[in-house]
């Protein structure tokens, strides 16, 4: 039995559930299963029938490199901005490419903007600005986008930045929904987890080993706080060895110093004011940004239009395989609302 065979069973059960439980049009659940199957295939070449177009967005702080994905011969389709996470390859990252193509195959016009500072392992206001500029650009591409609103979806730290981006009413008026996949609710809380291996959850402190990648991101983005400017080039190459020493006190001091900036890059305390539906998706064993971030955001959004799912089918921002049928159905149901 192939590793993809579970989707055939999930599809059959999802169709029956969609009819019997009133989940909405069965076609949306079919598209959700097909979308997840496309992700598992991870095609190296461009998907058949999908056109990619490199574009330049006229951002408020300078031009932004970006890429459009859309169906060949399709005049216009629902638009969605997809923001990549912290990775040096940016919009060329190996997981983003098949994801964007799969979305386009599902009937969307997809825009992936380059968040240059995230690509340089820095989490700053620039990422928020790029997402807002991208929403403005895509919502005005009437040749490719149907309607005057587009979706926003961000991965990892870009998920949290996406929530912050749509706080702005001038951006929110062009947004149909915002989705955070493995994103942060409170950036300072996540960075503290990466330092101390302690998760501050709504129900108390939990001890869990943080992924070293997250701490690397934190320190790399602030190397100038630790070494003289003339030493930065060498330190950017060798700072991983430096991380083996105990620098927790210095890192805690950095978080205190950066407090206002970290607050501005967090959606905590502002989610109820969002004027668009919010979707939160998180892996249950995420060791970069803990799933308690989605739990906290879910509590804050109580009573507002939103949906949250913490799933064992996800790792950090990748689809995994190990889970029961109920978890697979929950993921299909969640994705059906987005497609």
N, C-alpha and C positions, 0 to 999 in steps of 0.2 A: 504494500500500500504506500503510495507516494506521500511525501510530507504535506502536499497541498490538498489531499483528499478530504481533509476535515471541512474544507469550504463547501464542498458539494453537500455534505450533511447539514452544515450550518445554513446554507441557502434554502434547503427544503424546509427546515424548521422555522427559519425566519419568515418565509412566505406564509406558512400556516399561522404563525403568531401574528403577523401583520394583519391578517384577515380576522382572526378570532379575537384578538386583544385590542383591535382598533389602533394599531400603531401608525396608521396613515397609509398612503399609497404603497403597494407592494413593490412598485418599480423602483422606489428610492432604496429599498433594502437590497434589491438585485444589484443596483449600481454600487452600493456600499461593498457587497461581497466581491464584485468584479474589481473594484478599486483596490481592495486589500490583496486580491490575487495578483494584480499587476505589480504591486510593490514587492511581492515575494519573488517575482520573476527577475527583478532588477536588470532590465535590458541595458546592454552596453551601448547599443546603437539607438538612434532616435526612433521613437514609436512610429509605426506606419500611420500615415494620415495626419500627423502632427507637424506643424511648422514652428520653427523657432526663429525669433527675430531679435538681434541685439539692438538695444535702444539706449538713448541717453536722456535721463530725466533732468529737466532744468530745476535743480534744487535751490532752495533759498540761500544755501551756503556753498553753492558750486554744483557743477554737473555730477550726476550719479549714474554709474554704469548699471545697466539692468538688462533683463532678458524677458521677452514675451513668448508664451507657448499658446498655440491655439489650433483648432481643427482646420485642416486644409479644406478650403471651399466653404467654410462656415462664416457667414457675414458678421454675426455678433452673438455673444453668449454671456452668461453671468460672469462677472469678473471677480478675481480674488488676488490680493497681494500676499505673497508668501515670503516671510523674512527668515533668513538662515540664522543658525546659531553661531557660537564662537568657533570659528574654524578658518585656517589661513587660506583655504581655497575659495571661500566666499560662495558666489553663485555657481561655481564649478564643483562644489563639494559632491562627492560620489553618491551620497544618500539623497541629496536635494534633487538631482537631475531626474531620477526615475519617479520621485514623488511629484514633481511638477508635470512631467509627461503623463503620469497616471491621472492627475487632476484634469489635464486638458482632454485626455481620452474620455473622461467622465462628463464632458460637456461644458468645461469652463475655459475662460481666457485667463491665463495665469501670468502674473508679473512677479519676477524674482529680482528685487533690487539688491545691489551690493552695499552692505553695511560695513564700510571700510574699516571703522575702528573695531567692530566686533571681529572682523577678519584679522586684525592686528592684536587680538586678545584683550581688547579694552572695552569695558561696558560704560558708555558715556551718553550724554544727551544727544550726541550726534545720531545714535541709532534711532531715537525717538523722532528726530527731525526727518531722517530718511524715510521712515515709515509714513509719516504725515505727507511728505512730498510725493511719495509713491501713490498714496490714496488719491491725492489731487490729480495726479497724472492719469492714472488708470480710469478714474470715473469720468474723465473727459475724452477718453479714447472711444468715442461713439461708433467708430468704424469697426471696433472689435468687441465692445462691451454693450450688452443690452441693459437698459435701465440706467438710472443715475446714481446707483449705490453699488459698492463692491464689498466683498468680504475681506477680512484681514486674518491671517494665520501666522503665528510666530513660533519658532522652535527654541527650546531651551531659554537662555536669557533674553532672546528676542521675543519670546512669548510674554514675559513680564513687561518688556518695553512696548509691546503692541497694546497691552492694556492701558499703559500710561499714554500712549499716542492718541487713543480714541477718547481720552478725557477732554480733549480740546473740542468744544462745540463746532468749530468750523471744520474739523475733520469728521466728527461724528455724523454730521448731516449727510456725508457721502458714504457712510459705512452701513452695511446691512447686518453684519454680525462680526464679532471678534473671537478668535480661538487661540488659546494658549496651550501648547503641547510641551509638557515638562518645564513650564516656566515658573518664575518666582512671583511671590506675592509681596514679600518684604526682602529686599536685596541685602540689607545689613544682616538679617537673620540667616540667610543662606550663606553669606561669607563667613559668619561666625561658625556655622556648622563645618565649613571647609577647614577652619583653623583648629577647632576643638573636638571634632567628631561627636558633637552633641546637637540634637535636633530639638528646638523649642516648638513643641506641638501645642494645639489648643487644649491638650489634656495632660501636659507636663513635659518634662525633659526626657528624651530617649537617646541612648548612646548607640551610635552606629558609625562604622568606619566610612569616612568620606573618600570618594575617588580622588586620587592624587592630581588628576587633570584639573579639577576645580581650583585647587590651591595654586597650581602652576599659573592658571589664568589670573588669579587674584594678584600674585606677586609680580608677574610679568607686566601687568598693566600699571604697576606703581614702582618700577625699579628705581626711578629717579628719587624716590623717597628714601632709598637705602644706600645708594652709591653715588659718588661724584659724576658729573656729566661726562668727563673725559673717560670714565671707565664703563659707560653704558654699553658701547659696542661689544666689549669682551664679556660683560655680564649677561647680555642677552643670549650669548652662546653657552655660557657655563653656569647659569643660575640654578639649574636643577640640582647640581651638587651642593650648592649653598643651602637648598631647602632641607637637606638632611639634618641640619642643626636646628636647635630649638629657638625659633624666632617668634613664638606665640605672643610674647609681651609686646614686641614691636608691631606685630600685625594687629593686635587689639587696639593699640594706640592709633594706628592708621585708620581703623574703622571709626573710632571716636572723632578723629580729625575730619574724616570724610562724611560725617553724619548727615548734614543737610543735603549733600549731593546724592547720597544713597537713598534718602527719603524721597527726593525728587524723581528718582528712577524706579520707584516702587508704587504699585497700585494700592497698597494697604491704606485703608481709610477713605478711599475715593470710589470704590467699586459701585456702591449703591447709587452714585450720581451718574453712572454711565447711561447713555440714552440708547444703547443698542443691546441686543441679546448677547450673552457671554457664554462661551463653551470652554470648559477646562478639562484637559485630558492629561493623565500622568501615569507613568509606570510605577507599579507598587514597590519595586525594589530599586528605584533610582538612587544612585549614590553620588550624583553630581548636584542635583537640586532635589531635595527630598519631597516625597508625595504629600507630606504634611503642609507644604505650601498651597497645594490645591485644596486640601481640607480646610485650611484657614480662610482661603478666598471663598470657598463654598459657604462657610458659616457667615461671612460678611455679606454675601449676596442673598442670604435667606429672604424669600419673599419677592425678589427681583427675577426678571426673566433670564434664566440661565440653566445650564446643565453641567454637572461635574461627574467625571468617571476616573477612578483610580483602578488601573487594570494590570493584572499579571502578564497580559499579552504584550506589554510594552516594557522596554528597558529604559534608556534615557529618552531617546527620540526615535528608536527603531522598533519595528514590529517583531516580537518574538513568537515562539510556537507553543510553549508549554502552558496550558491552562485548560480548564474544564469547559464543557459546552455552554454553561450559563455565562461564563466570562466572554466567550466568543460571541454569543448572541448579544451581550451588552455592548461590545465594541461595534458590532454591525449596526445595532440600533442607534448608537451615538453617531457613527459616521453617516447614517442615512439622513440625519437632520442637516448635515453639512453639504450634501451632494444634491 
